Amino acid sequence: MPEPDLRLLTALRRFRRVETDAARRDLGEALAHENALSEQEAAIGRKLDEARKFSGEFDRDTFGAWFERMRTARARLADALRDAEARAAAARTTLTHRRVAETTAEEALTRCMT
């Protein structure tokens, strides 16, 4: 049986670690984006709830236009949030695959060194 090339396996392990680190960063960015959108959507929800409770004098036409803009903005944020959730899920899957590849490379190197 031929002697395994430890330099090649070491390089592969390093490469897999770099891939895993990149996947972790991607997941972190995706989660941060998802959280930011979620916070924006919640803030609009709170504004809409407060506006519904307002009982003083106000211009109904102006309020109606503002309310509709807020509802539209909230709907756009909900769409963006669904996209962000899908991106985060894909990033999780990618990270899982990268971890498996990194672990496999580490195990191969360990087996060859013993």
MODELLER restraints for C-alpha pairs under 7 A, 6 or more apart:
rsr = mdl.restraints
at = mdl.atoms
rsr.add(forms.Gaussian(group=physical.xy_distance, feature=features.Distance(at['CA:4:A'], at['CA:112:A']), mean=6.68, stdev=0.5))
rsr.add(forms.Gaussian(group=physical.xy_distance, feature=features.Distance(at['CA:9:A'], at['CA:109:A']), mean=5.78, stdev=0.5))
rsr.add(forms.Gaussian(group=physical.xy_distance, feature=features.Distance(at['CA:10:A'], at['CA:109:A']), mean=6.80, stdev=0.5))
rsr.add(forms.Gaussian(group=physical.xy_distance, feature=features.Distance(at['CA:12:A'], at['CA:105:A']), mean=6.61, stdev=0.5))
rsr.add(forms.Gaussian(group=physical.xy_distance, feature=features.Distance(at['CA:13:A'], at['CA:102:A']), mean=6.23, stdev=0.5))
rsr.add(forms.Gaussian(group=physical.xy_distance, feature=features.Distance(at['CA:13:A'], at['CA:105:A']), mean=5.14, stdev=0.5))
rsr.add(forms.Gaussian(group=physical.xy_distance, feature=features.Distance(at['CA:13:A'], at['CA:106:A']), mean=5.91, stdev=0.5))
rsr.add(forms.Gaussian(group=physical.xy_distance, feature=features.Distance(at['CA:16:A'], at['CA:98:A']), mean=6.94, stdev=0.5))
rsr.add(forms.Gaussian(group=physical.xy_distance, feature=features.Distance(at['CA:16:A'], at['CA:101:A']), mean=6.48, stdev=0.5))
rsr.add(forms.Gaussian(group=physical.xy_distance, feature=features.Distance(at['CA:16:A'], at['CA:102:A']), mean=4.80, stdev=0.5))
rsr.add(forms.Gaussian(group=physical.xy_distance, feature=features.Distance(at['CA:17:A'], at['CA:102:A']), mean=5.89, stdev=0.5))
rsr.add(forms.Gaussian(group=physical.xy_distance, feature=features.Distance(at['CA:19:A'], at['CA:98:A']), mean=6.41, stdev=0.5))
rsr.add(forms.Gaussian(group=physical.xy_distance, feature=features.Distance(at['CA:20:A'], at['CA:95:A']), mean=6.26, stdev=0.5))
rsr.add(forms.Gaussian(group=physical.xy_distance, feature=features.Distance(at['CA:20:A'], at['CA:98:A']), mean=5.08, stdev=0.5))
rsr.add(forms.Gaussian(group=physical.xy_distance, feature=features.Distance(at['CA:20:A'], at['CA:99:A']), mean=5.96, stdev=0.5))
rsr.add(forms.Gaussian(group=physical.xy_distance, feature=features.Distance(at['CA:23:A'], at['CA:91:A']), mean=6.76, stdev=0.5))
rsr.add(forms.Gaussian(group=physical.xy_distance, feature=features.Distance(at['CA:23:A'], at['CA:94:A']), mean=6.52, stdev=0.5))
rsr.add(forms.Gaussian(group=physical.xy_distance, feature=features.Distance(at['CA:23:A'], at['CA:95:A']), mean=5.05, stdev=0.5))
rsr.add(forms.Gaussian(group=physical.xy_distance, feature=features.Distance(at['CA:24:A'], at['CA:95:A']), mean=6.28, stdev=0.5))
rsr.add(forms.Gaussian(group=physical.xy_distance, feature=features.Distance(at['CA:26:A'], at['CA:91:A']), mean=6.40, stdev=0.5))
rsr.add(forms.Gaussian(group=physical.xy_distance, feature=features.Distance(at['CA:27:A'], at['CA:88:A']), mean=6.04, stdev=0.5))
rsr.add(forms.Gaussian(group=physical.xy_distance, feature=features.Distance(at['CA:27:A'], at['CA:91:A']), mean=5.03, stdev=0.5))
rsr.add(forms.Gaussian(group=physical.xy_distance, feature=features.Distance(at['CA:27:A'], at['CA:92:A']), mean=6.27, stdev=0.5))
rsr.add(forms.Gaussian(group=physical.xy_distance, feature=features.Distance(at['CA:30:A'], at['CA:84:A']), mean=6.65, stdev=0.5))
rsr.add(forms.Gaussian(group=physical.xy_distance, feature=features.Distance(at['CA:30:A'], at['CA:87:A']), mean=6.36, stdev=0.5))
rsr.add(forms.Gaussian(group=physical.xy_distance, feature=features.Distance(at['CA:30:A'], at['CA:88:A']), mean=5.04, stdev=0.5))
rsr.add(forms.Gaussian(group=physical.xy_distance, feature=features.Distance(at['CA:31:A'], at['CA:88:A']), mean=5.95, stdev=0.5))
rsr.add(forms.Gaussian(group=physical.xy_distance, feature=features.Distance(at['CA:33:A'], at['CA:84:A']), mean=6.82, stdev=0.5))
rsr.add(forms.Gaussian(group=physical.xy_distance, feature=features.Distance(at['CA:34:A'], at['CA:81:A']), mean=6.12, stdev=0.5))
rsr.add(forms.Gaussian(group=physical.xy_distance, feature=features.Distance(at['CA:34:A'], at['CA:84:A']), mean=5.19, stdev=0.5))
rsr.add(forms.Gaussian(group=physical.xy_distance, feature=features.Distance(at['CA:34:A'], at['CA:85:A']), mean=6.28, stdev=0.5))
rsr.add(forms.Gaussian(group=physical.xy_distance, feature=features.Distance(at['CA:37:A'], at['CA:77:A']), mean=6.62, stdev=0.5))
rsr.add(forms.Gaussian(group=physical.xy_distance, feature=features.Distance(at['CA:37:A'], at['CA:81:A']), mean=5.95, stdev=0.5))
rsr.add(forms.Gaussian(group=physical.xy_distance, feature=features.Distance(at['CA:38:A'], at['CA:81:A']), mean=6.68, stdev=0.5))
rsr.add(forms.Gaussian(group=physical.xy_distance, feature=features.Distance(at['CA:41:A'], at['CA:74:A']), mean=5.89, stdev=0.5))
rsr.add(forms.Gaussian(group=physical.xy_distance, feature=features.Distance(at['CA:41:A'], at['CA:77:A']), mean=6.07, stdev=0.5))
rsr.add(forms.Gaussian(group=physical.xy_distance, feature=features.Distance(at['CA:44:A'], at['CA:70:A']), mean=6.81, stdev=0.5))
rsr.add(forms.Gaussian(group=physical.xy_distance, feature=features.Distance(at['CA:44:A'], at['CA:74:A']), mean=6.49, stdev=0.5))
